[in-house]
Amino acid sequence: MVRDDDAHGELAELFDAGRDPHSGELDEILRVHALDPAGLAAHLALYRSAMRPTPGLRLRQREMIALVVSAWNGCHY
């Protein structure tokens, strides 16, 4: 995993883009992806696309669905 102190340039920008807007924390899965910055960028782009609010489903509803599916699958993150 890549620590904040070791993230510079484009990687630091990707870290900032992936931080929780409320807590400023960065999920550990994103730190793992940071070993391959292109993979991290792809992960963030996929997440943004999947979680983009639409007229029929708001962001909060998408997050709740993701939480329920993760719990159902026994996913701990």
N, CA, C, O and CB atoms as a CASP TS submission, in Angstrom:
PFRMAT TS
TARGET T0000
AUTHOR 0000-0000-0000
METHOD Language model
MODEL 1
PARENT N/A
ATOM      1  N   MET     1       0.836  -1.180   0.000  1.00  0.00           N
ATOM      2  CA  MET     1       0.000   0.000   0.000  1.00  0.00           C
ATOM      3  C   MET     1       0.884   1.246   0.000  1.00  0.00           C
ATOM      4  O   MET     1       2.028   1.217   0.452  1.00  0.00           O
ATOM      5  CB  MET     1      -0.953  -0.004   1.215  1.00  0.00           C
ATOM      6  N   VAL     2       0.334   2.321  -0.509  1.00  0.00           N
ATOM      7  CA  VAL     2       1.062   3.585  -0.576  1.00  0.00           C
ATOM      8  C   VAL     2       0.527   4.518   0.511  1.00  0.00           C
ATOM      9  O   VAL     2      -0.678   4.750   0.606  1.00  0.00           O
ATOM     10  CB  VAL     2       0.926   4.238  -1.992  1.00  0.00           C
ATOM     11  N   ARG     3       1.428   5.042   1.318  1.00  0.00           N
ATOM     12  CA  ARG     3       1.058   6.001   2.368  1.00  0.00           C
ATOM     13  C   ARG     3       0.920   7.403   1.773  1.00  0.00           C
ATOM     14  O   ARG     3       1.439   7.685   0.693  1.00  0.00           O
ATOM     15  CB  ARG     3       2.111   5.999   3.512  1.00  0.00           C
ATOM     16  N   ASP     4       0.226   8.263   2.482  1.00  0.00           N
ATOM     17  CA  ASP     4       0.049   9.646   2.027  1.00  0.00           C
ATOM     18  C   ASP     4       1.392  10.328   1.778  1.00  0.00           C
ATOM     19  O   ASP     4       1.555  11.038   0.785  1.00  0.00           O
ATOM     20  CB  ASP     4      -0.757  10.445   3.056  1.00  0.00           C
ATOM     21  N   ASP     5       2.344  10.117   2.668  1.00  0.00           N
ATOM     22  CA  ASP     5       3.651  10.766   2.549  1.00  0.00           C
ATOM     23  C   ASP     5       4.418  10.329   1.302  1.00  0.00           C
ATOM     24  O   ASP     5       5.306  11.043   0.836  1.00  0.00           O
ATOM     25  CB  ASP     5       4.480  10.475   3.780  1.00  0.00           C
ATOM     26  N   ASP     6       4.076   9.159   0.763  1.00  0.00           N
ATOM     27  CA  ASP     6       4.772   8.633  -0.415  1.00  0.00           C
ATOM     28  C   ASP     6       4.043   8.928  -1.720  1.00  0.00           C
ATOM     29  O   ASP     6       4.514   8.549  -2.792  1.00  0.00           O
ATOM     30  CB  ASP     6       4.961   7.145  -0.274  1.00  0.00           C
ATOM     31  N   ALA     7       2.906   9.596  -1.640  1.00  0.00           N
ATOM     32  CA  ALA     7       2.124   9.928  -2.837  1.00  0.00           C
ATOM     33  C   ALA     7       2.469  11.347  -3.291  1.00  0.00           C
ATOM     34  O   ALA     7       2.258  12.313  -2.558  1.00  0.00           O
ATOM     35  CB  ALA     7       0.591   9.797  -2.556  1.00  0.00           C
ATOM     36  N   HIS     8       2.992  11.457  -4.488  1.00  0.00           N
ATOM     37  CA  HIS     8       3.393  12.755  -5.034  1.00  0.00           C
ATOM     38  C   HIS     8       2.797  12.933  -6.427  1.00  0.00           C
ATOM     39  O   HIS     8       2.436  11.960  -7.088  1.00  0.00           O
ATOM     40  CB  HIS     8       4.939  12.881  -5.082  1.00  0.00           C
ATOM     41  N   GLY     9       2.700  14.175  -6.859  1.00  0.00           N
ATOM     42  CA  GLY     9       2.261  14.482  -8.216  1.00  0.00           C
ATOM     43  C   GLY     9       0.887  13.932  -8.518  1.00  0.00           C
ATOM     44  O   GLY     9      -0.063  14.149  -7.765  1.00  0.00           O
ATOM     45  N   GLU    10       0.787  13.207  -9.641  1.00  0.00           N
ATOM     46  CA  GLU    10      -0.499  12.675 -10.096  1.00  0.00           C
ATOM     47  C   GLU    10      -1.104  11.722  -9.057  1.00  0.00           C
ATOM     48  O   GLU    10      -2.318  11.716  -8.854  1.00  0.00           O
ATOM     49  CB  GLU    10      -0.329  11.948 -11.442  1.00  0.00           C
ATOM     50  N   LEU    11      -0.270  10.930  -8.410  1.00  0.00           N
ATOM     51  CA  LEU    11      -0.786   9.996  -7.406  1.00  0.00           C
ATOM     52  C   LEU    11      -1.402  10.751  -6.229  1.00  0.00           C
ATOM     53  O   LEU    11      -2.449  10.344  -5.726  1.00  0.00           O
ATOM     54  CB  LEU    11       0.337   9.064  -6.910  1.00  0.00           C
ATOM     55  N   ALA    12      -0.789  11.820  -5.787  1.00  0.00           N
ATOM     56  CA  ALA    12      -1.356  12.635  -4.708  1.00  0.00           C
ATOM     57  C   ALA    12      -2.698  13.234  -5.138  1.00  0.00           C
ATOM     58  O   ALA    12      -3.625  13.328  -4.333  1.00  0.00           O
ATOM     59  CB  ALA    12      -0.371  13.761  -4.303  1.00  0.00           C
ATOM     60  N   GLU    13      -2.799  13.633  -6.399  1.00  0.00           N
ATOM     61  CA  GLU    13      -4.067  14.164  -6.907  1.00  0.00           C
ATOM     62  C   GLU    13      -5.143  13.083  -6.917  1.00  0.00           C
ATOM     63  O   GLU    13      -6.298  13.353  -6.587  1.00  0.00           O
ATOM     64  CB  GLU    13      -3.883  14.738  -8.323  1.00  0.00           C
ATOM     65  N   LEU    14      -4.768  11.854  -7.295  1.00  0.00           N
ATOM     66  CA  LEU    14      -5.720  10.749  -7.277  1.00  0.00           C
ATOM     67  C   LEU    14      -6.164  10.442  -5.840  1.00  0.00           C
ATOM     68  O   LEU    14      -7.335  10.159  -5.589  1.00  0.00           O
ATOM     69  CB  LEU    14      -5.098   9.494  -7.928  1.00  0.00           C
ATOM     70  N   PHE    15      -5.220  10.503  -4.912  1.00  0.00           N
ATOM     71  CA  PHE    15      -5.574  10.301  -3.512  1.00  0.00           C
ATOM     72  C   PHE    15      -6.587  11.346  -3.078  1.00  0.00           C
ATOM     73  O   PHE    15      -7.584  11.013  -2.439  1.00  0.00           O
ATOM     74  CB  PHE    15      -4.324  10.357  -2.615  1.00  0.00           C
ATOM     75  N   ASP    16      -6.348  12.586  -3.413  1.00  0.00           N
ATOM     76  CA  ASP    16      -7.274  13.661  -3.027  1.00  0.00           C
ATOM     77  C   ASP    16      -8.650  13.438  -3.646  1.00  0.00           C
ATOM     78  O   ASP    16      -9.672  13.689  -3.006  1.00  0.00           O
ATOM     79  CB  ASP    16      -6.718  15.035  -3.457  1.00  0.00           C
ATOM     80  N   ALA    17      -8.675  12.967  -4.887  1.00  0.00           N
ATOM     81  CA  ALA    17      -9.950  12.711  -5.561  1.00  0.00           C
ATOM     82  C   ALA    17     -10.709  11.551  -4.932  1.00  0.00           C
ATOM     83  O   ALA    17     -11.937  11.500  -5.004  1.00  0.00           O
ATOM     84  CB  ALA    17      -9.715  12.428  -7.033  1.00  0.00           C
ATOM     85  N   GLY    18      -9.984  10.616  -4.313  1.00  0.00           N
ATOM     86  CA  GLY    18     -10.617   9.443  -3.736  1.00  0.00           C
ATOM     87  C   GLY    18     -10.965   9.564  -2.267  1.00  0.00           C
ATOM     88  O   GLY    18     -11.586   8.662  -1.706  1.00  0.00           O
ATOM     89  N   ARG    19     -10.580  10.653  -1.634  1.00  0.00           N
ATOM     90  CA  ARG    19     -10.844  10.826  -0.202  1.00  0.00           C
ATOM     91  C   ARG    19     -12.327  11.032   0.085  1.00  0.00           C
ATOM     92  O   ARG    19     -13.054  11.635  -0.705  1.00  0.00           O
ATOM     93  CB  ARG    19     -10.050  12.007   0.338  1.00  0.00           C
ATOM     94  N   ASP    20     -12.748  10.524   1.216  1.00  0.00           N
ATOM     95  CA  ASP    20     -14.111  10.762   1.679  1.00  0.00           C
ATOM     96  C   ASP    20     -14.258  12.261   1.906  1.00  0.00           C
ATOM     97  O   ASP    20     -13.443  12.855   2.612  1.00  0.00           O
ATOM     98  CB  ASP    20     -14.432   9.945   2.989  1.00  0.00           C
ATOM     99  N   PRO    21     -15.278  12.885   1.324  1.00  0.00           N
ATOM    100  CA  PRO    21     -15.415  14.338   1.448  1.00  0.00           C
ATOM    101  C   PRO    21     -15.696  14.815   2.873  1.00  0.00           C
ATOM    102  O   PRO    21     -15.462  15.981   3.189  1.00  0.00           O
ATOM    103  CB  PRO    21     -16.513  14.813   0.549  1.00  0.00           C
ATOM    104  N   HIS    22     -16.189  13.938   3.725  1.00  0.00           N
ATOM    105  CA  HIS    22     -16.520  14.339   5.087  1.00  0.00           C
ATOM    106  C   HIS    22     -15.370  14.098   6.058  1.00  0.00           C
ATOM    107  O   HIS    22     -15.069  14.947   6.897  1.00  0.00           O
ATOM    108  CB  HIS    22     -17.749  13.596   5.558  1.00  0.00           C
ATOM    109  N   SER    23     -14.730  12.937   5.940  1.00  0.00           N
ATOM    110  CA  SER    23     -13.685  12.586   6.910  1.00  0.00           C
ATOM    111  C   SER    23     -12.274  12.856   6.396  1.00  0.00           C
ATOM    112  O   SER    23     -11.334  12.972   7.182  1.00  0.00           O
ATOM    113  CB  SER    23     -13.807  11.131   7.285  1.00  0.00           C
ATOM    114  N   GLY    24     -12.128  12.954   5.071  1.00  0.00           N
ATOM    115  CA  GLY    24     -10.799  13.125   4.489  1.00  0.00           C
ATOM    116  C   GLY    24     -10.004  11.837   4.427  1.00  0.00           C
ATOM    117  O   GLY    24      -8.850  11.842   4.000  1.00  0.00           O
ATOM    118  N   GLU    25     -10.613  10.717   4.852  1.00  0.00           N
ATOM    119  CA  GLU    25      -9.941   9.420   4.843  1.00  0.00           C
ATOM    120  C   GLU    25      -9.913   8.824   3.437  1.00  0.00           C
ATOM    121  O   GLU    25     -10.754   9.129   2.593  1.00  0.00           O
ATOM    122  CB  GLU    25     -10.633   8.455   5.811  1.00  0.00           C
ATOM    123  N   LEU    26      -8.932   7.976   3.218  1.00  0.00           N
ATOM    124  CA  LEU    26      -8.785   7.271   1.944  1.00  0.00           C
ATOM    125  C   LEU    26      -8.919   5.786   2.232  1.00  0.00           C
ATOM    126  O   LEU    26      -8.188   5.253   3.067  1.00  0.00           O
ATOM    127  CB  LEU    26      -7.408   7.598   1.247  1.00  0.00           C
ATOM    128  N   ASP    27      -9.841   5.107   1.557  1.00  0.00           N
ATOM    129  CA  ASP    27     -10.041   3.676   1.770  1.00  0.00           C
ATOM    130  C   ASP    27      -8.765   2.909   1.460  1.00  0.00           C
ATOM    131  O   ASP    27      -8.016   3.264   0.549  1.00  0.00           O
ATOM    132  CB  ASP    27     -11.199   3.155   0.906  1.00  0.00           C
ATOM    133  N   GLU    28      -8.531   1.860   2.224  1.00  0.00           N
ATOM    134  CA  GLU    28      -7.314   1.084   2.034  1.00  0.00           C
ATOM    135  C   GLU    28      -7.257   0.412   0.673  1.00  0.00           C
ATOM    136  O   GLU    28      -6.171   0.213   0.129  1.00  0.00           O
ATOM    137  CB  GLU    28      -7.194   0.048   3.113  1.00  0.00           C
ATOM    138  N   ILE    29      -8.417   0.057   0.109  1.00  0.00           N
ATOM    139  CA  ILE    29      -8.413  -0.557  -1.224  1.00  0.00           C
ATOM    140  C   ILE    29      -7.818   0.416  -2.249  1.00  0.00           C
ATOM    141  O   ILE    29      -7.177  -0.009  -3.210  1.00  0.00           O
ATOM    142  CB  ILE    29      -9.854  -0.972  -1.643  1.00  0.00           C
ATOM    143  N   LEU    30      -8.030   1.706  -2.044  1.00  0.00           N
ATOM    144  CA  LEU    30      -7.460   2.692  -2.959  1.00  0.00           C
ATOM    145  C   LEU    30      -5.957   2.791  -2.766  1.00  0.00           C
ATOM    146  O   LEU    30      -5.227   3.036  -3.727  1.00  0.00           O
ATOM    147  CB  LEU    30      -8.112   4.064  -2.752  1.00  0.00           C
ATOM    148  N   ARG    31      -5.489   2.607  -1.556  1.00  0.00           N
ATOM    149  CA  ARG    31      -4.041   2.600  -1.306  1.00  0.00           C
ATOM    150  C   ARG    31      -3.384   1.398  -1.988  1.00  0.00           C
ATOM    151  O   ARG    31      -2.257   1.500  -2.474  1.00  0.00           O
ATOM    152  CB  ARG    31      -3.753   2.574   0.215  1.00  0.00           C
ATOM    153  N   VAL    32      -4.076   0.276  -2.026  1.00  0.00           N
ATOM    154  CA  VAL    32      -3.555  -0.903  -2.719  1.00  0.00           C
ATOM    155  C   VAL    32      -3.506  -0.630  -4.217  1.00  0.00           C
ATOM    156  O   VAL    32      -2.510  -0.932  -4.875  1.00  0.00           O
ATOM    157  CB  VAL    32      -4.425  -2.155  -2.420  1.00  0.00           C
ATOM    158  N   HIS    33      -4.577  -0.061  -4.754  1.00  0.00           N
ATOM    159  CA  HIS    33      -4.605   0.273  -6.184  1.00  0.00           C
ATOM    160  C   HIS    33      -3.520   1.281  -6.540  1.00  0.00           C
ATOM    161  O   HIS    33      -3.084   1.342  -7.689  1.00  0.00           O
ATOM    162  CB  HIS    33      -5.977   0.828  -6.575  1.00  0.00           C
ATOM    163  N   ALA    34      -3.087   2.058  -5.579  1.00  0.00           N
ATOM    164  CA  ALA    34      -2.084   3.098  -5.836  1.00  0.00           C
ATOM    165  C   ALA    34      -0.741   2.511  -6.253  1.00  0.00           C
ATOM    166  O   ALA    34       0.112   3.234  -6.768  1.00  0.00           O
ATOM    167  CB  ALA    34      -1.900   3.964  -4.600  1.00  0.00           C
ATOM    168  N   LEU    35      -0.539   1.207  -6.039  1.00  0.00           N
ATOM    169  CA  LEU    35       0.683   0.568  -6.536  1.00  0.00           C
ATOM    170  C   LEU    35       0.731   0.627  -8.059  1.00  0.00           C
ATOM    171  O   LEU    35       1.802   0.550  -8.662  1.00  0.00           O
ATOM    172  CB  LEU    35       0.767  -0.898  -6.054  1.00  0.00           C
ATOM    173  N   ASP    36      -0.446   0.764  -8.673  1.00  0.00           N
ATOM    174  CA  ASP    36      -0.573   0.951 -10.129  1.00  0.00           C
ATOM    175  C   ASP    36      -1.468   2.177 -10.336  1.00  0.00           C
ATOM    176  O   ASP    36      -2.689   2.037 -10.396  1.00  0.00           O
ATOM    177  CB  ASP    36      -1.178  -0.348 -10.851  1.00  0.00           C
ATOM    178  N   PRO    37      -0.879   3.380 -10.446  1.00  0.00           N
ATOM    179  CA  PRO    37      -1.703   4.595 -10.535  1.00  0.00           C
ATOM    180  C   PRO    37      -2.759   4.550 -11.648  1.00  0.00           C
ATOM    181  O   PRO    37      -3.844   5.108 -11.483  1.00  0.00           O
ATOM    182  CB  PRO    37      -0.809   5.789 -10.753  1.00  0.00           C
ATOM    183  N   ALA    38      -2.462   3.904 -12.763  1.00  0.00           N
ATOM    184  CA  ALA    38      -3.469   3.795 -13.832  1.00  0.00           C
ATOM    185  C   ALA    38      -4.649   2.948 -13.345  1.00  0.00           C
ATOM    186  O   ALA    38      -5.799   3.236 -13.676  1.00  0.00           O
ATOM    187  CB  ALA    38      -2.844   3.169 -15.125  1.00  0.00           C
ATOM    188  N   GLY    39      -4.369   1.921 -12.570  1.00  0.00           N
ATOM    189  CA  GLY    39      -5.439   1.101 -12.000  1.00  0.00           C
ATOM    190  C   GLY    39      -6.271   1.879 -11.002  1.00  0.00           C
ATOM    191  O   GLY    39      -7.491   1.726 -10.950  1.00  0.00           O
ATOM    192  N   LEU    40      -5.610   2.719 -10.204  1.00  0.00           N
ATOM    193  CA  LEU    40      -6.325   3.565  -9.255  1.00  0.00           C
ATOM    194  C   LEU    40      -7.234   4.543  -9.998  1.00  0.00           C
ATOM    195  O   LEU    40      -8.387   4.735  -9.612  1.00  0.00           O
ATOM    196  CB  LEU    40      -5.333   4.329  -8.355  1.00  0.00           C
ATOM    197  N   ALA    41      -6.725   5.150 -11.045  1.00  0.00           N
ATOM    198  CA  ALA    41      -7.536   6.091 -11.834  1.00  0.00           C
ATOM    199  C   ALA    41      -8.746   5.373 -12.430  1.00  0.00           C
ATOM    200  O   ALA    41      -9.847   5.923 -12.446  1.00  0.00           O
ATOM    201  CB  ALA    41      -6.685   6.738 -12.963  1.00  0.00           C
ATOM    202  N   ALA    42      -8.547   4.146 -12.920  1.00  0.00           N
ATOM    203  CA  ALA    42      -9.655   3.372 -13.493  1.00  0.00           C
ATOM    204  C   ALA    42     -10.675   3.022 -12.417  1.00  0.00           C
ATOM    205  O   ALA    42     -11.879   3.094 -12.662  1.00  0.00           O
ATOM    206  CB  ALA    42      -9.132   2.087 -14.167  1.00  0.00           C
ATOM    207  N   HIS    43     -10.211   2.644 -11.231  1.00  0.00           N
ATOM    208  CA  HIS    43     -11.106   2.316 -10.121  1.00  0.00           C
ATOM    209  C   HIS    43     -11.970   3.527  -9.759  1.00  0.00           C
ATOM    210  O   HIS    43     -13.184   3.406  -9.598  1.00  0.00           O
ATOM    211  CB  HIS    43     -10.296   1.845  -8.889  1.00  0.00           C
ATOM    212  N   LEU    44     -11.337   4.687  -9.635  1.00  0.00           N
ATOM    213  CA  LEU    44     -12.084   5.893  -9.286  1.00  0.00           C
ATOM    214  C   LEU    44     -13.094   6.252 -10.376  1.00  0.00           C
ATOM    215  O   LEU    44     -14.214   6.659 -10.070  1.00  0.00           O
ATOM    216  CB  LEU    44     -11.124   7.064  -9.051  1.00  0.00           C
ATOM    217  N   ALA    45     -12.712   6.106 -11.633  1.00  0.00           N
ATOM    218  CA  ALA    45     -13.623   6.421 -12.739  1.00  0.00           C
ATOM    219  C   ALA    45     -14.819   5.466 -12.740  1.00  0.00           C
ATOM    220  O   ALA    45     -15.952   5.894 -12.958  1.00  0.00           O
ATOM    221  CB  ALA    45     -12.878   6.347 -14.092  1.00  0.00           C
ATOM    222  N   LEU    46     -14.574   4.185 -12.500  1.00  0.00           N
ATOM    223  CA  LEU    46     -15.664   3.210 -12.455  1.00  0.00           C
ATOM    224  C   LEU    46     -16.608   3.521 -11.294  1.00  0.00           C
ATOM    225  O   LEU    46     -17.828   3.488 -11.454  1.00  0.00           O
ATOM    226  CB  LEU    46     -15.106   1.776 -12.325  1.00  0.00           C
ATOM    227  N   TYR    47     -16.042   3.820 -10.131  1.00  0.00           N
ATOM    228  CA  TYR    47     -16.862   4.138  -8.969  1.00  0.00           C
ATOM    229  C   TYR    47     -17.736   5.365  -9.237  1.00  0.00           C
ATOM    230  O   TYR    47     -18.933   5.359  -8.949  1.00  0.00           O
ATOM    231  CB  TYR    47     -15.976   4.375  -7.738  1.00  0.00           C
ATOM    232  N   ARG    48     -17.132   6.404  -9.784  1.00  0.00           N
ATOM    233  CA  ARG    48     -17.903   7.634 -10.073  1.00  0.00           C
ATOM    234  C   ARG    48     -19.040   7.345 -11.052  1.00  0.00           C
ATOM    235  O   ARG    48     -20.153   7.845 -10.890  1.00  0.00           O
ATOM    236  CB  ARG    48     -16.976   8.738 -10.652  1.00  0.00           C
ATOM    237  N   SER    49     -18.748   6.536 -12.064  1.00  0.00           N
ATOM    238  CA  SER    49     -19.761   6.209 -13.054  1.00  0.00           C
ATOM    239  C   SER    49     -20.900   5.399 -12.439  1.00  0.00           C
ATOM    240  O   SER    49     -22.073   5.670 -12.694  1.00  0.00           O
ATOM    241  CB  SER    49     -19.137   5.440 -14.211  1.00  0.00           C
ATOM    242  N   ALA    50     -20.544   4.403 -11.628  1.00  0.00           N
ATOM    243  CA  ALA    50     -21.562   3.539 -11.019  1.00  0.00           C
ATOM    244  C   ALA    50     -22.399   4.284  -9.990  1.00  0.00           C
ATOM    245  O   ALA    50     -23.583   3.987  -9.827  1.00  0.00           O
ATOM    246  CB  ALA    50     -20.905   2.331 -10.365  1.00  0.00           C
ATOM    247  N   MET    51     -21.807   5.239  -9.301  1.00  0.00           N
ATOM    248  CA  MET    51     -22.501   5.928  -8.216  1.00  0.00           C
ATOM    249  C   MET    51     -23.100   7.269  -8.632  1.00  0.00           C
ATOM    250  O   MET    51     -23.672   7.968  -7.796  1.00  0.00           O
ATOM    251  CB  MET    51     -21.557   6.142  -7.072  1.00  0.00           C
ATOM    252  N   ARG    52     -22.982   7.635  -9.886  1.00  0.00           N
ATOM    253  CA  ARG    52     -23.531   8.909 -10.353  1.00  0.00           C
ATOM    254  C   ARG    52     -25.048   8.924 -10.168  1.00  0.00           C
ATOM    255  O   ARG    52     -25.732   8.015 -10.638  1.00  0.00           O
ATOM    256  CB  ARG    52     -23.164   9.152 -11.840  1.00  0.00           C
ATOM    257  N   PRO    53     -25.575   9.931  -9.496  1.00  0.00           N
ATOM    258  CA  PRO    53     -27.031  10.006  -9.321  1.00  0.00           C
ATOM    259  C   PRO    53     -27.740  10.123 -10.666  1.00  0.00           C
ATOM    260  O   PRO    53     -27.233  10.749 -11.597  1.00  0.00           O
ATOM    261  CB  PRO    53     -27.404  11.200  -8.426  1.00  0.00           C
ATOM    262  N   THR    54     -28.891   9.526 -10.754  1.00  0.00           N
ATOM    263  CA  THR    54     -29.725   9.612 -11.955  1.00  0.00           C
ATOM    264  C   THR    54     -31.109  10.077 -11.508  1.00  0.00           C
ATOM    265  O   THR    54     -31.398  10.090 -10.312  1.00  0.00           O
ATOM    266  CB  THR    54     -29.798   8.223 -12.722  1.00  0.00           C
ATOM    267  N   PRO    55     -31.967  10.457 -12.456  1.00  0.00           N
ATOM    268  CA  PRO    55     -33.302  10.900 -12.052  1.00  0.00           C
ATOM    269  C   PRO    55     -34.072   9.847 -11.245  1.00  0.00           C
ATOM    270  O   PRO    55     -34.887  10.200 -10.393  1.00  0.00           O
ATOM    271  CB  PRO    55     -34.101  11.275 -13.278  1.00  0.00           C
ATOM    272  N   GLY    56     -33.821   8.567 -11.504  1.00  0.00           N
ATOM    273  CA  GLY    56     -34.572   7.521 -10.812  1.00  0.00           C
ATOM    274  C   GLY    56     -33.920   6.990  -9.547  1.00  0.00           C
ATOM    275  O   GLY    56     -34.570   6.302  -8.760  1.00  0.00           O
ATOM    276  N   LEU    57     -32.630   7.303  -9.336  1.00  0.00           N
ATOM    277  CA  LEU    57     -31.930   6.736  -8.185  1.00  0.00           C
ATOM    278  C   LEU    57     -30.875   7.722  -7.706  1.00  0.00           C
ATOM    279  O   LEU    57     -29.915   8.017  -8.416  1.00  0.00           O
ATOM    280  CB  LEU    57     -31.282   5.369  -8.541  1.00  0.00           C
ATOM    281  N   ARG    58     -31.064   8.222  -6.505  1.00  0.00           N
ATOM    282  CA  ARG    58     -30.124   9.202  -5.950  1.00  0.00           C
ATOM    283  C   ARG    58     -28.868   8.519  -5.424  1.00  0.00           C
ATOM    284  O   ARG    58     -28.848   7.304  -5.230  1.00  0.00           O
ATOM    285  CB  ARG    58     -30.790  10.010  -4.828  1.00  0.00           C
ATOM    286  N   LEU    59     -27.824   9.306  -5.196  1.00  0.00           N
ATOM    287  CA  LEU    59     -26.560   8.785  -4.680  1.00  0.00           C
ATOM    288  C   LEU    59     -26.775   8.042  -3.366  1.00  0.00           C
ATOM    289  O   LEU    59     -26.241   6.947  -3.184  1.00  0.00           O
ATOM    290  CB  LEU    59     -25.550   9.924  -4.485  1.00  0.00           C
ATOM    291  N   ARG    60     -27.535   8.609  -2.466  1.00  0.00           N
ATOM    292  CA  ARG    60     -27.776   7.968  -1.162  1.00  0.00           C
ATOM    293  C   ARG    60     -28.394   6.580  -1.345  1.00  0.00           C
ATOM    294  O   ARG    60     -28.041   5.640  -0.632  1.00  0.00           O
ATOM    295  CB  ARG    60     -28.703   8.850  -0.288  1.00  0.00           C
ATOM    296  N   GLN    61     -29.314   6.456  -2.300  1.00  0.00           N
ATOM    297  CA  GLN    61     -29.943   5.162  -2.560  1.00  0.00           C
ATOM    298  C   GLN    61     -28.921   4.175  -3.147  1.00  0.00           C
ATOM    299  O   GLN    61     -28.925   2.997  -2.790  1.00  0.00           O
ATOM    300  CB  GLN    61     -31.146   5.330  -3.522  1.00  0.00           C
ATOM    301  N   ARG    62     -28.062   4.644  -4.032  1.00  0.00           N
ATOM    302  CA  ARG    62     -27.026   3.783  -4.604  1.00  0.00           C
ATOM    303  C   ARG    62     -26.074   3.301  -3.515  1.00  0.00           C
ATOM    304  O   ARG    62     -25.673   2.137  -3.510  1.00  0.00           O
ATOM    305  CB  ARG    62     -26.244   4.528  -5.705  1.00  0.00           C
ATOM    306  N   GLU    63     -25.713   4.188  -2.595  1.00  0.00           N
ATOM    307  CA  GLU    63     -24.822   3.796  -1.501  1.00  0.00           C
ATOM    308  C   GLU    63     -25.486   2.760  -0.602  1.00  0.00           C
ATOM    309  O   GLU    63     -24.823   1.834  -0.136  1.00  0.00           O
ATOM    310  CB  GLU    63     -24.411   5.024  -0.677  1.00  0.00           C
ATOM    311  N   MET    64     -26.778   2.903  -0.353  1.00  0.00           N
ATOM    312  CA  MET    64     -27.489   1.930   0.467  1.00  0.00           C
ATOM    313  C   MET    64     -27.530   0.574  -0.232  1.00  0.00           C
ATOM    314  O   MET    64     -27.340  -0.458   0.411  1.00  0.00           O
ATOM    315  CB  MET    64     -28.915   2.419   0.773  1.00  0.00           C
ATOM    316  N   ILE    65     -27.773   0.567  -1.518  1.00  0.00           N
ATOM    317  CA  ILE    65     -27.758  -0.694  -2.280  1.00  0.00           C
ATOM    318  C   ILE    65     -26.380  -1.339  -2.197  1.00  0.00           C
ATOM    319  O   ILE    65     -26.267  -2.546  -1.986  1.00  0.00           O
ATOM    320  CB  ILE    65     -28.147  -0.448  -3.764  1.00  0.00           C
ATOM    321  N   ALA    66     -25.336  -0.536  -2.362  1.00  0.00           N
ATOM    322  CA  ALA    66     -23.970  -1.070  -2.283  1.00  0.00           C
ATOM    323  C   ALA    66     -23.700  -1.650  -0.898  1.00  0.00           C
ATOM    324  O   ALA    66     -23.062  -2.696  -0.783  1.00  0.00           O
ATOM    325  CB  ALA    66     -22.935   0.030  -2.610  1.00  0.00           C
ATOM    326  N   LEU    67     -24.173  -0.992   0.146  1.00  0.00           N
ATOM    327  CA  LEU    67     -23.987  -1.481   1.514  1.00  0.00           C
ATOM    328  C   LEU    67     -24.686  -2.831   1.708  1.00  0.00           C
ATOM    329  O   LEU    67     -24.101  -3.762   2.262  1.00  0.00           O
ATOM    330  CB  LEU    67     -24.523  -0.451   2.531  1.00  0.00           C
ATOM    331  N   VAL    68     -25.927  -2.930   1.256  1.00  0.00           N
ATOM    332  CA  VAL    68     -26.689  -4.170   1.422  1.00  0.00           C
ATOM    333  C   VAL    68     -26.039  -5.306   0.629  1.00  0.00           C
ATOM    334  O   VAL    68     -25.913  -6.419   1.141  1.00  0.00           O
ATOM    335  CB  VAL    68     -28.156  -3.970   0.970  1.00  0.00           C
ATOM    336  N   VAL    69     -25.632  -5.043  -0.596  1.00  0.00           N
ATOM    337  CA  VAL    69     -24.990  -6.075  -1.419  1.00  0.00           C
ATOM    338  C   VAL    69     -23.666  -6.509  -0.793  1.00  0.00           C
ATOM    339  O   VAL    69     -23.357  -7.701  -0.762  1.00  0.00           O
ATOM    340  CB  VAL    69     -24.755  -5.557  -2.858  1.00  0.00           C
ATOM    341  N   SER    70     -22.885  -5.553  -0.295  1.00  0.00           N
ATOM    342  CA  SER    70     -21.620  -5.892   0.358  1.00  0.00           C
ATOM    343  C   SER    70     -21.860  -6.766   1.586  1.00  0.00           C
ATOM    344  O   SER    70     -21.154  -7.753   1.792  1.00  0.00           O
ATOM    345  CB  SER    70     -20.862  -4.615   0.757  1.00  0.00           C
ATOM    346  N   ALA    71     -22.846  -6.411   2.395  1.00  0.00           N
ATOM    347  CA  ALA    71     -23.165  -7.211   3.582  1.00  0.00           C
ATOM    348  C   ALA    71     -23.634  -8.603   3.178  1.00  0.00           C
ATOM    349  O   ALA    71     -23.225  -9.598   3.777  1.00  0.00           O
ATOM    350  CB  ALA    71     -24.243  -6.513   4.435  1.00  0.00           C
ATOM    351  N   TRP    72     -24.481  -8.673   2.174  1.00  0.00           N
ATOM    352  CA  TRP    72     -25.002  -9.953   1.688  1.00  0.00           C
ATOM    353  C   TRP    72     -23.852 -10.850   1.215  1.00  0.00           C
ATOM    354  O   TRP    72     -23.883 -12.064   1.420  1.00  0.00           O
ATOM    355  CB  TRP    72     -26.019  -9.725   0.538  1.00  0.00           C
ATOM    356  N   ASN    73     -22.847 -10.253   0.585  1.00  0.00           N
ATOM    357  CA  ASN    73     -21.687 -10.995   0.065  1.00  0.00           C
ATOM    358  C   ASN    73     -20.611 -11.237   1.122  1.00  0.00           C
ATOM    359  O   ASN    73     -19.589 -11.860   0.834  1.00  0.00           O
ATOM    360  CB  ASN    73     -21.080 -10.245  -1.104  1.00  0.00           C
ATOM    361  N   GLY    74     -20.831 -10.752   2.329  1.00  0.00           N
ATOM    362  CA  GLY    74     -19.853 -10.939   3.387  1.00  0.00           C
ATOM    363  C   GLY    74     -18.610 -10.081   3.193  1.00  0.00           C
ATOM    364  O   GLY    74     -17.540 -10.419   3.699  1.00  0.00           O
ATOM    365  N   CYS    75     -18.740  -8.985   2.470  1.00  0.00           N
ATOM    366  CA  CYS    75     -17.627  -8.076   2.211  1.00  0.00           C
ATOM    367  C   CYS    75     -17.472  -7.139   3.408  1.00  0.00           C
ATOM    368  O   CYS    75     -18.447  -6.538   3.859  1.00  0.00           O
ATOM    369  CB  CYS    75     -17.853  -7.268   0.891  1.00  0.00           C
ATOM    370  N   HIS    76     -16.252  -7.016   3.918  1.00  0.00           N
ATOM    371  CA  HIS    76     -16.046  -6.231   5.137  1.00  0.00           C
ATOM    372  C   HIS    76     -15.538  -4.810   4.884  1.00  0.00           C
ATOM    373  O   HIS    76     -15.194  -4.117   5.842  1.00  0.00           O
ATOM    374  CB  HIS    76     -15.078  -6.944   6.028  1.00  0.00           C
ATOM    375  N   TYR    77     -15.480  -4.357   3.651  1.00  0.00           N
ATOM    376  CA  TYR    77     -15.028  -2.987   3.414  1.00  0.00           C
ATOM    377  C   TYR    77     -16.044  -2.178   2.689  1.00  0.00           C
ATOM    378  O   TYR    77     -15.814  -1.001   2.413  1.00  0.00           O
ATOM    379  CB  TYR    77     -13.754  -2.978   2.647  1.00  0.00           C
TER
END
